[in-house]
Amino acid sequence: MNKEPGALCSRFHISSAFTLIEVLLVVVIMGIIMTIAMPSFVRSIRGQRLSTAARTLATVARYARSMAVLKQNDLGLIFNLANGQVDLVSSNMSLPSFSREIHGVRLQDVTIEGADPVTEGACRVPFMHNGICMPFAVTIVDNNGNYVILKVDALGSVKSKVFGTQ
């Protein structure tokens, strides 16, 4: 019997690698999992665009009210339906302007209480120096027909969000 230190290891070769079949099996399983999970990820991303746009518009409405009260000046929130931009403007040139652009979705219409919906061009919602605005609703639509309607009350706070599919 050979008493050399490496003799036992050479007789019993221990393999620590994966076979090609094992690697291919893992790749196939990962592919199946990705195929099943991908539609959920895509729907989640699409829904996030609408939610983000709704949160942005709600924040802009609250900001407009706060600035009108803080600066004691009448302001206007202008929705540009053509490019999805929302601007906060004032006749007082000393107040800074504010602008946000909504990406990945489009502003379909803006409805000011007591007026017909505006579906193209620009729409101005006035915010008075006492913090009151005309109640309005904004409909935001993504490319797949999903929408959210954001209803803002006279105090510039969001009263309801309605989600749906056209």
C-alpha positions as CSV (number, residue, x, y, z in Angstrom):
1,M,0.0,0.0,0.0
2,N,1.3,3.4,-1.0
3,K,1.6,5.8,1.9
4,E,2.3,8.9,-0.3
5,P,0.1,11.9,0.7
6,G,-1.5,12.5,-2.7
7,A,-2.1,8.8,-3.5
8,L,-5.5,8.6,-2.0
9,C,-6.8,11.7,-3.8
10,S,-5.6,10.4,-7.2
11,R,-7.6,7.2,-6.8
12,F,-10.9,8.9,-5.8
13,H,-11.2,12.0,-8.0
14,I,-13.8,14.3,-6.5
15,S,-15.6,16.6,-9.0
16,S,-16.9,20.0,-7.8
17,A,-18.2,21.3,-11.1
18,F,-21.7,21.3,-12.6
19,T,-22.5,19.2,-15.6
20,L,-23.8,20.7,-18.8
21,I,-27.2,19.2,-18.3
22,E,-27.5,20.8,-14.8
23,V,-26.6,24.2,-16.1
24,L,-29.0,23.9,-19.0
25,L,-31.8,22.8,-16.6
26,V,-31.2,25.8,-14.4
27,V,-31.3,28.1,-17.5
28,V,-34.6,26.6,-18.7
29,I,-36.2,27.0,-15.3
30,M,-35.1,30.6,-15.1
31,G,-36.5,31.2,-18.5
32,I,-39.9,29.8,-17.5
33,I,-40.0,31.9,-14.4
34,M,-39.1,35.0,-16.3
35,T,-41.8,34.3,-18.9
36,I,-44.4,33.9,-16.2
37,A,-43.3,36.9,-14.2
38,M,-42.7,39.5,-17.0
39,P,-46.3,40.5,-17.7
40,S,-46.7,41.3,-14.0
41,F,-43.6,43.5,-14.1
42,V,-44.8,45.3,-17.2
43,R,-48.3,46.0,-15.7
44,S,-46.6,47.2,-12.5
45,I,-44.4,49.7,-14.4
46,R,-47.4,51.0,-16.4
47,G,-49.4,51.5,-13.2
48,Q,-46.5,53.3,-11.6
49,R,-46.5,55.9,-14.4
50,L,-50.1,56.7,-13.7
51,S,-49.6,56.8,-10.0
52,T,-46.6,59.0,-10.3
53,A,-48.4,61.4,-12.5
54,A,-51.4,61.6,-10.1
55,R,-49.1,62.2,-7.1
56,T,-47.2,64.9,-9.1
57,L,-50.4,66.7,-10.0
58,A,-51.8,66.4,-6.4
59,T,-48.5,67.8,-5.1
60,V,-48.6,70.7,-7.6
61,A,-52.1,71.6,-6.6
62,R,-51.2,71.7,-2.9
63,Y,-48.1,73.7,-3.7
64,A,-50.1,76.2,-5.7
65,R,-52.5,76.7,-2.7
66,S,-49.7,77.0,-0.3
67,M,-47.8,79.6,-2.4
68,A,-51.0,81.6,-3.0
69,V,-51.6,81.9,0.8
70,L,-47.9,82.3,1.7
71,K,-47.3,85.1,-0.8
72,Q,-50.8,86.6,-0.5
73,N,-51.0,86.7,-4.3
74,D,-53.4,85.2,-6.9
75,L,-51.8,82.4,-8.9
76,G,-52.7,80.3,-11.8
77,L,-52.1,76.6,-12.5
78,I,-51.9,76.1,-16.2
79,F,-52.3,72.7,-17.7
80,N,-50.8,72.3,-21.2
81,L,-52.6,69.3,-22.6
82,A,-50.4,69.2,-25.7
83,N,-47.1,68.5,-24.0
84,G,-48.2,67.4,-20.5
85,Q,-46.7,70.4,-18.7
86,V,-48.1,72.0,-15.6
87,D,-47.0,75.6,-14.8
88,L,-47.6,77.7,-11.8
89,V,-47.7,81.3,-12.8
90,S,-48.4,84.7,-11.2
91,S,-49.0,88.2,-12.4
92,N,-46.5,89.3,-9.8
93,M,-43.1,89.0,-11.5
94,S,-41.3,88.8,-8.2
95,L,-42.7,85.3,-7.5
96,P,-40.8,82.5,-9.1
97,S,-42.5,80.4,-11.7
98,F,-42.8,76.7,-11.2
99,S,-43.1,74.0,-13.9
100,R,-43.5,70.2,-14.0
101,E,-43.7,67.9,-17.0
102,I,-45.6,64.6,-16.9
103,H,-43.8,61.8,-18.7
104,G,-45.1,58.5,-20.0
105,V,-48.8,59.5,-19.8
106,R,-50.9,62.3,-21.3
107,L,-53.3,64.8,-19.8
108,Q,-56.6,63.9,-21.6
109,D,-58.8,66.6,-20.1
110,V,-59.2,69.2,-17.4
111,T,-62.7,70.0,-16.1
112,I,-63.2,73.1,-14.0
113,E,-66.4,73.0,-12.0
114,G,-69.2,74.7,-13.9
115,A,-67.4,74.6,-17.2
116,D,-67.0,72.2,-20.1
117,P,-64.0,69.9,-20.2
118,V,-60.9,71.2,-21.9
119,T,-59.5,68.5,-24.2
120,E,-56.8,70.5,-26.1
121,G,-54.6,73.5,-25.7
122,A,-54.1,74.9,-22.3
123,C,-56.4,75.3,-19.3
124,R,-55.9,77.7,-16.4
125,V,-57.1,77.0,-12.8
126,P,-57.0,80.1,-10.6
127,F,-55.8,79.9,-7.0
128,M,-56.8,83.0,-5.0
129,H,-54.7,84.6,-2.3
130,N,-56.9,83.2,0.4
131,G,-56.1,79.6,-0.7
132,I,-59.4,78.9,-2.6
133,C,-59.4,77.6,-6.1
134,M,-62.1,76.5,-8.5
135,P,-62.7,72.7,-7.9
136,F,-61.3,70.8,-10.9
137,A,-60.7,67.3,-12.2
138,V,-57.8,66.1,-14.4
139,T,-57.9,62.9,-16.4
140,I,-54.6,61.2,-17.0
141,V,-54.3,58.4,-19.6
142,D,-51.5,56.0,-20.4
143,N,-50.8,54.4,-23.8
144,N,-52.8,51.3,-22.9
145,G,-56.1,53.1,-22.1
146,N,-55.7,53.0,-18.4
147,Y,-56.6,56.2,-16.7
148,V,-56.9,58.0,-13.4
149,I,-59.2,60.9,-12.6
150,L,-57.9,63.3,-10.0
151,K,-60.6,65.4,-8.3
152,V,-59.3,68.5,-6.5
153,D,-61.6,70.4,-4.1
154,A,-61.8,74.2,-3.5
155,L,-59.0,74.0,-0.9
156,G,-56.5,72.4,-3.4
157,S,-56.6,69.0,-1.8
158,V,-57.3,65.8,-3.7
159,K,-60.7,64.4,-2.8
160,S,-60.7,61.3,-5.0
161,K,-58.7,59.2,-7.4
162,V,-60.6,57.0,-9.8
163,F,-58.6,54.3,-11.6
164,G,-60.0,52.4,-14.6
165,T,-59.6,51.3,-18.2
166,Q,-61.1,52.9,-21.2
